[in-house]
């Protein structure tokens, strides 16, 4: 139950868009000489190579698919520092804000 709502694509929408373009996630991975798990995992958690392949294939900037992982400028947001880029995300580092 996170208070933060990301406006990126839902993973099922990404999978559907790949299928609508005539291929599967596994086939897309094979075309790029990647293990199929790379593409699948990119839907659930940060996987740079998988995210780049999906974004390029769909012709959509990565920040539109995963705004919590990418800036509009195309810079990768490292999960450890996401709180610096995403409004409303609190750090679980045990630090309290006064």
DSSP file (Angstrom, degrees, kcal/mol; ACC not computed):
  #  RESIDUE AA STRUCTURE BP1 BP2  ACC     N-H-->O    O-->H-N    N-H-->O    O-->H-N    TCO  KAPPA ALPHA  PHI   PSI    X-CA   Y-CA   Z-CA
    1    1 A X              0   0    0      0, 0.0     2,-0.3     0, 0.0     3,-0.0   0.000 360.0 360.0 360.0  82.3    0.0    0.0    0.0
    2    2 A X        -     0   0    0      2,-0.1    87,-0.1     1,-0.1     0, 0.0  -0.693 360.0-148.2 -92.3 141.3    2.2    2.8   -1.3
    3    3 A X  S    S+     0   0    0     -2,-0.3     2,-0.4    85,-0.1    -1,-0.1   0.655  78.1  89.7 -78.3 -16.0    1.0    6.4   -1.2
    4    4 A X        -     0   0    0     84,-0.1     2,-0.6    82,-0.0    -2,-0.1  -0.695  61.7-163.0 -87.2 128.9    3.1    7.0   -4.3
    5    5 A X        -     0   0    0     -2,-0.4     2,-0.3     2,-0.0    -2,-0.0  -0.956   5.7-154.4-114.6 120.4    1.3    6.5   -7.6
    6    6 A X        -     0   0    0     -2,-0.6    60,-0.0     1,-0.1    -2,-0.0  -0.684   8.9-149.4 -91.2 145.5    3.4    6.2  -10.7
    7    7 A X        +     0   0    0     -2,-0.3    -1,-0.1     2,-0.0     3,-0.1   0.108  58.4 116.6-101.9  22.1    1.9    7.1  -14.0
    8    8 A X  S    S-     0   0    0      1,-0.2    57,-0.2    57,-0.0    58,-0.2  -0.113  75.9 -71.5 -77.9-177.6    4.0    4.7  -16.1
    9    9 A X        -     0   0    0     56,-1.0     2,-0.2    55,-0.4    -1,-0.2  -0.469  46.1-115.5 -76.1 146.2    2.6    1.8  -18.0
   10   10 A X    >>  -     0   0    0     -2,-0.2     4,-1.9     1,-0.1     3,-0.7  -0.564  26.9-118.2 -75.5 146.3    1.2   -1.3  -16.3
   11   11 A X  H 3> S+     0   0    0      1,-0.3     4,-2.3     2,-0.2     5,-0.2   0.839 115.2  54.3 -59.7 -33.2    3.3   -4.4  -17.0
   12   12 A X  H 3> S+     0   0    0      2,-0.2     4,-2.2     1,-0.2    -1,-0.3   0.842 106.2  52.5 -69.1 -31.7    0.3   -6.1  -18.7
   13   13 A X  H <> S+     0   0    0     -3,-0.7     4,-2.3     2,-0.2    -2,-0.2   0.878 109.2  49.6 -68.7 -37.6    0.0   -3.1  -21.0
   14   14 A X  H  X S+     0   0    0     -4,-1.9     4,-2.1     2,-0.2    -2,-0.2   0.935 111.6  48.1 -65.5 -45.7    3.6   -3.4  -22.0
   15   15 A X  H  X S+     0   0    0     -4,-2.3     4,-2.3     1,-0.2    -2,-0.2   0.912 112.6  49.1 -60.3 -42.4    3.2   -7.2  -22.6
   16   16 A X  H  X S+     0   0    0     -4,-2.2     4,-2.8     1,-0.2    -1,-0.2   0.897 108.7  52.6 -65.3 -40.0    0.1   -6.5  -24.7
   17   17 A X  H  X S+     0   0    0     -4,-2.3     4,-1.0     2,-0.2    -1,-0.2   0.884 109.3  49.7 -63.8 -38.3    1.9   -3.8  -26.7
   18   18 A X  H  <>S+     0   0    0     -4,-2.1     5,-1.5     2,-0.2     3,-0.5   0.932 113.1  46.4 -64.7 -45.2    4.7   -6.2  -27.5
   19   19 A X  H ><5S+     0   0    0     -4,-2.3     3,-2.1     1,-0.2    -2,-0.2   0.896 107.7  56.9 -64.2 -39.7    2.2   -8.9  -28.6
   20   20 A X  H 3<5S+     0   0    0     -4,-2.8    -1,-0.2     1,-0.3    -2,-0.2   0.765 101.0  58.5 -63.4 -24.1    0.3   -6.3  -30.7
   21   21 A X  T 3<5S-     0   0    0     -4,-1.0    -1,-0.3    -3,-0.5    -2,-0.2   0.307 126.7-100.3 -89.8   9.5    3.5   -5.6  -32.6
   22   22 A X  T < 5S+     0   0    0     -3,-2.1     2,-0.3     1,-0.3    -3,-0.2   0.672  87.6  79.9  91.0  19.1    3.7   -9.2  -33.6
   23   23 A X      < -     0   0    0     -5,-1.5    -1,-0.3     4,-0.0     2,-0.3  -0.876  65.0-119.8-144.1 178.7    6.2  -10.8  -31.3
   24   24 A X     >  -     0   0    0     -2,-0.3     4,-2.4    -3,-0.1     5,-0.2  -0.732  31.4-109.5-116.0 168.3    6.6  -12.2  -27.8
   25   25 A X  H  > S+     0   0    0     -2,-0.3     4,-2.2     2,-0.2     5,-0.1   0.897 120.2  50.7 -64.8 -39.1    8.8  -11.2  -24.9
   26   26 A X  H  > S+     0   0    0      2,-0.2     4,-2.4     1,-0.2    -1,-0.2   0.920 111.1  47.5 -64.8 -43.2   10.9  -14.3  -25.4
   27   27 A X  H  > S+     0   0    0      2,-0.2     4,-2.4     1,-0.2    -2,-0.2   0.894 110.2  53.1 -64.6 -39.5   11.3  -13.7  -29.1
   28   28 A X  H  X S+     0   0    0     -4,-2.4     4,-1.1     1,-0.2    -1,-0.2   0.913 109.6  48.8 -61.5 -42.7   12.3  -10.1  -28.4
   29   29 A X  H ><>S+     0   0    0     -4,-2.2     5,-2.8     1,-0.2     3,-0.5   0.925 110.5  50.5 -62.7 -45.0   14.9  -11.3  -26.0
   30   30 A X  H ><5S+     0   0    0     -4,-2.4     3,-1.6     1,-0.2    -2,-0.2   0.896 105.4  56.7 -61.3 -40.0   16.3  -13.8  -28.5
   31   31 A X  H 3<5S+     0   0    0     -4,-2.4    -1,-0.2     1,-0.3    -2,-0.2   0.812 112.6  42.3 -60.4 -29.4   16.5  -11.1  -31.2
   32   32 A X  T <<5S-     0   0    0     -4,-1.1    -1,-0.3    -3,-0.5    -2,-0.2   0.277 115.3-114.3-100.9   9.7   18.7   -9.1  -28.9
   33   33 A X  T < 5S+     0   0    0     -3,-1.6     2,-0.3     1,-0.2    -3,-0.2   0.890  73.3 132.9  56.6  42.5   20.8  -12.1  -27.7
   34   34 A X      < -     0   0    0     -5,-2.8    -1,-0.2    -6,-0.1     2,-0.2  -0.872  66.1-100.8-116.8 152.8   19.4  -11.7  -24.2
   35   35 A X    >>  -     0   0    0     -2,-0.3     3,-1.9     1,-0.1     4,-0.7  -0.508  33.9-121.3 -66.1 141.4   18.1  -14.4  -21.8
   36   36 A X  H 3> S+     0   0    0      1,-0.3     4,-1.9     2,-0.2     3,-0.4   0.808 111.0  66.0 -55.2 -29.8   14.2  -14.3  -21.9
   37   37 A X  H 3> S+     0   0    0      1,-0.2     4,-3.0     2,-0.2    -1,-0.3   0.785  90.1  65.5 -64.6 -25.2   14.3  -13.7  -18.1
   38   38 A X  H <> S+     0   0    0     -3,-1.9     4,-1.4     2,-0.2    -1,-0.2   0.924 106.2  40.7 -62.6 -44.8   15.9  -10.3  -18.7
   39   39 A X  H  X S+     0   0    0     -4,-0.7     4,-0.7    -3,-0.4    -2,-0.2   0.929 117.2  48.4 -70.1 -45.4   12.8   -9.0  -20.5
   40   40 A X  H >X S+     0   0    0     -4,-1.9     3,-1.1     1,-0.2     4,-0.6   0.925 111.5  49.6 -60.2 -45.4   10.4  -10.6  -18.0
   41   41 A X  H >X S+     0   0    0     -4,-3.0     4,-2.7     1,-0.3     3,-1.1   0.829  99.5  65.9 -65.4 -31.8   12.3   -9.3  -15.0
   42   42 A X  H 3< S+     0   0    0     -4,-1.4    -1,-0.3     1,-0.3     5,-0.2   0.764  95.6  58.9 -62.4 -24.1   12.4   -5.7  -16.5
   43   43 A X  H << S+     0   0    0     -3,-1.1    -1,-0.3    -4,-0.7    -2,-0.2   0.788 116.6  31.3 -73.4 -26.1    8.6   -5.6  -16.1
   44   44 A X  H << S+     0   0    0     -3,-1.1     2,-0.3    -4,-0.6    -2,-0.2   0.742 129.2   6.2-104.6 -28.8    8.8   -6.2  -12.3
   45   45 A X  S  < S-     0   0    0     -4,-2.7     2,-0.3     2,-0.0    -1,-0.3  -0.958  94.2 -65.1-151.9 165.4   12.1   -4.6  -11.3
   46   46 A X        +     0   0    0     -2,-0.3     2,-0.3    -3,-0.1    -4,-0.1  -0.374  53.1 158.0 -62.5 118.4   14.9   -2.5  -12.6
   47   47 A X     >  -     0   0    0     -2,-0.3     4,-2.6    -5,-0.2     5,-0.2  -0.855  25.6-158.9-139.7 100.7   16.9   -4.3  -15.3
   48   48 A X  H  > S+     0   0    0     -2,-0.3     4,-2.5     1,-0.2     5,-0.2   0.889  87.5  45.7 -51.2 -54.8   18.7   -1.8  -17.5
   49   49 A X  H  > S+     0   0    0      1,-0.2     4,-2.1     2,-0.2    -1,-0.2   0.891 115.2  47.9 -62.5 -39.4   19.2   -4.0  -20.6
   50   50 A X  H  > S+     0   0    0      2,-0.2     4,-2.4     1,-0.2    -1,-0.2   0.904 111.5  49.8 -66.6 -41.3   15.6   -5.3  -20.6
   51   51 A X  H  X S+     0   0    0     -4,-2.6     4,-2.7     2,-0.2     5,-0.2   0.912 111.0  49.2 -63.8 -42.8   14.1   -1.8  -20.2
   52   52 A X  H  X S+     0   0    0     -4,-2.5     4,-2.6    -5,-0.2     5,-0.2   0.923 111.8  48.5 -63.7 -45.0   16.2   -0.4  -23.0
   53   53 A X  H  X S+     0   0    0     -4,-2.1     4,-2.4    -5,-0.2    -2,-0.2   0.930 113.9  46.3 -61.9 -46.2   15.2   -3.2  -25.4
   54   54 A X  H  X S+     0   0    0     -4,-2.4     4,-2.6     2,-0.2     5,-0.2   0.940 113.6  48.1 -62.6 -48.1   11.5   -2.9  -24.5
   55   55 A X  H  X>S+     0   0    0     -4,-2.7     5,-1.9     1,-0.2     4,-1.3   0.917 114.0  46.1 -60.9 -44.8   11.5    0.9  -24.9
   56   56 A X  H  <5S+     0   0    0     -4,-2.6    -1,-0.2    -5,-0.2    -2,-0.2   0.913 112.9  50.1 -65.2 -41.7   13.3    0.9  -28.2
   57   57 A X  H  <5S+     0   0    0     -4,-2.4    -2,-0.2    -5,-0.2    -1,-0.2   0.911 116.2  41.2 -63.4 -42.3   11.1   -1.9  -29.6
   58   58 A X  H  <5S-     0   0    0     -4,-2.6    -1,-0.2    -5,-0.2    -2,-0.2   0.651 105.8-127.8 -80.5 -14.8    7.9   -0.1  -28.6
   59   59 A X  T  <5 +     0   0    0     -4,-1.3     2,-0.4     1,-0.3    -3,-0.2   0.835  67.9 126.6  70.7  31.9    9.3    3.3  -29.7
   60   60 A X      < -     0   0    0     -5,-1.9    -1,-0.3    -6,-0.2    -2,-0.2  -0.974  67.3-109.7-123.3 133.7    8.4    4.8  -26.3
   61   61 A X    >>  -     0   0    0     -2,-0.4     3,-1.8     1,-0.1     4,-1.2  -0.344  28.4-121.6 -60.9 142.6   10.9    6.7  -24.1
   62   62 A X  H 3> S+     0   0    0      1,-0.3     4,-3.2     2,-0.2     7,-0.2   0.821 109.7  63.3 -56.0 -32.4   11.8    4.7  -21.0
   63   63 A X  H 34 S+     0   0    0      8,-0.2    -1,-0.3     1,-0.2     7,-0.1   0.743 101.0  52.2 -68.5 -19.7   10.6    7.5  -18.7
   64   64 A X  H <4 S+     0   0    0     -3,-1.8   -55,-0.4     2,-0.2     3,-0.3   0.838 115.3  40.3 -80.3 -33.9    7.1    7.0  -20.0
   65   65 A X  H  < S+     0   0    0     -4,-1.2   -56,-1.0     1,-0.2     2,-0.3   0.921 136.2  14.8 -76.2 -45.9    7.1    3.3  -19.3
   66   66 A X    >X  +     0   0    0     -4,-3.2     3,-2.0   -58,-0.2     4,-1.4  -0.678  63.4 168.9-132.8  76.7    8.9    3.5  -16.0
   67   67 A X  T 34 S+     0   0    0     -3,-0.3    -1,-0.1    -2,-0.3    -4,-0.1   0.734  81.4  60.1 -64.7 -19.9    8.9    7.1  -14.6
   68   68 A X  T 34 S+     0   0    0      1,-0.2    -1,-0.3    -3,-0.1    17,-0.1   0.585 113.1  37.7 -80.8  -8.5   10.1    5.7  -11.2
   69   69 A X  T <4 S+     0   0    0     -3,-2.0     8,-3.7     1,-0.2     2,-0.3   0.603 118.0  41.6-113.6 -18.1   13.3    4.3  -13.0
   70   70 A X  B  <  -A   76   0A   0     -4,-1.4     6,-0.2     6,-0.3    -1,-0.2  -0.967  67.2-134.6-135.8 146.0   14.1    7.0  -15.6
   71   71 A X    >   -     0   0    0      4,-2.6     3,-1.8    -2,-0.3    -8,-0.2  -0.528  35.3-108.1 -88.7 165.7   14.2   10.8  -15.7
   72   72 A X  T 3  S+     0   0    0      1,-0.3    -9,-0.1    -2,-0.2    -1,-0.1   0.784 120.0  62.6 -62.3 -26.1   12.8   12.7  -18.7
   73   73 A X  T 3  S-     0   0    0      2,-0.1    -1,-0.3     1,-0.1    -3,-0.0   0.458 122.7-105.4 -79.7  -0.1   16.3   13.5  -19.7
   74   74 A X  S <  S+     0   0    0     -3,-1.8     2,-0.4     1,-0.3    -2,-0.1   0.648  72.9 143.0  86.4  15.6   17.0    9.8  -20.2
   75   75 A X        -     0   0    0      1,-0.0    -4,-2.6   -12,-0.0    -1,-0.3  -0.716  52.9-117.1 -91.0 141.0   19.0    9.3  -17.1
   76   76 A X  B     -A   70   0A   0     -2,-0.4     2,-0.7    -6,-0.2    -6,-0.3  -0.566  19.5-141.6 -75.2 133.3   18.7    6.1  -15.1
   77   77 A X        -     0   0    0     -8,-3.7     2,-0.3    -2,-0.3     5,-0.1  -0.879  16.1-138.3 -96.2 115.3   17.4    6.5  -11.5
   78   78 A X    >   -     0   0    0     -2,-0.7     3,-1.9     1,-0.1     4,-0.4  -0.559  15.8-125.8 -72.9 134.7   19.2    4.1   -9.3
   79   79 A X  G >  S+     0   0    0      1,-0.3     3,-1.1    -2,-0.3     4,-0.3   0.827 108.1  60.5 -51.6 -35.5   16.8    2.5   -6.8
   80   80 A X  G 3  S+     0   0    0      1,-0.2    -1,-0.3     2,-0.1     3,-0.2   0.809 114.5  34.2 -63.2 -28.9   18.8    3.6   -3.9
   81   81 A X  G X  S+     0   0    0     -3,-1.9     3,-1.9     1,-0.1     4,-0.5   0.197  80.8 113.5-111.7  14.7   18.4    7.2   -4.8
   82   82 A X  G X>  +     0   0    0     -3,-1.1     4,-2.3    -4,-0.4     3,-1.8   0.837  67.7  68.2 -57.3 -34.3   14.9    7.2   -6.2
   83   83 A X  G 34 S+     0   0    0     -4,-0.3    -1,-0.3     1,-0.3     6,-0.2   0.733  94.0  58.8 -60.6 -20.7   13.6    9.3   -3.4
   84   84 A X  G <4 S+     0   0    0     -3,-1.9    -1,-0.3     1,-0.1    -2,-0.2   0.708 115.7  33.1 -78.3 -20.5   15.7   12.2   -4.8
   85   85 A X  T <4 S+     0   0    0     -3,-1.8     2,-0.6    -4,-0.5    -2,-0.2   0.717 107.1  69.1-106.8 -27.4   13.8   12.1   -8.1
   86   86 A X  S >< S-     0   0    0     -4,-2.3     3,-1.4   -18,-0.1     2,-0.2  -0.849  75.2-133.1-107.3 121.6   10.3   11.0   -7.2
   87   87 A X  T 3  S+     0   0    0     -2,-0.6     3,-0.1     1,-0.2    -3,-0.1  -0.490  89.8  20.3 -69.3 134.0    8.0   13.3   -5.4
   88   88 A X  T 3  S+     0   0    0      1,-0.3     2,-0.5    -2,-0.2    -1,-0.2   0.413  88.5 124.0  91.2  -2.0    6.2   11.6   -2.5
   89   89 A X    <   -     0   0    0     -3,-1.4     2,-0.3    -6,-0.2    -1,-0.3  -0.813  47.0-154.2 -93.5 127.5    8.5    8.6   -2.1
   90   90 A X        -     0   0    0     -2,-0.5     2,-0.3    -3,-0.1    -7,-0.0  -0.742  16.5-116.7 -99.9 150.4    9.9    8.3    1.4
   91   91 A X        -     0   0    0     -2,-0.3     3,-0.3     4,-0.1     4,-0.1  -0.638   9.2-153.2 -84.2 139.5   13.2    6.7    2.2
   92   92 A X        +     0   0    0     -2,-0.3    -1,-0.1     1,-0.2    -2,-0.0  -0.058  64.4 113.5 -98.2  30.9   13.2    3.6    4.4
   93   93 A X  S    S-     0   0    0      2,-0.2    -1,-0.2     1,-0.1     3,-0.1   0.428  92.7-107.7 -83.4   1.4   16.7    4.3    5.6
   94   94 A X  S    S+     0   0    0     -3,-0.3     2,-0.5     1,-0.3    -2,-0.1   0.536  77.8 132.7  85.4   5.7   15.4    4.9    9.2
   95   95 A X        -     0   0    0     -4,-0.1     2,-0.4     2,-0.0    -1,-0.3  -0.769  45.4-147.9 -92.1 133.3   16.0    8.6    8.9
   96   96 A X        -     0   0    0     -2,-0.5     2,-0.5    -3,-0.1     0, 0.0  -0.797   9.2-130.7-101.9 145.5   13.2   10.8   10.1
   97   97 A X              0   0    0     -2,-0.4    -2,-0.0     1,-0.1     0, 0.0  -0.810 360.0 360.0 -93.0 128.5   12.4   14.2    8.7
   98   98 A X              0   0    0     -2,-0.5    -1,-0.1     0, 0.0    -2,-0.0   0.397 360.0 360.0-105.9 360.0   11.9   16.9   11.3
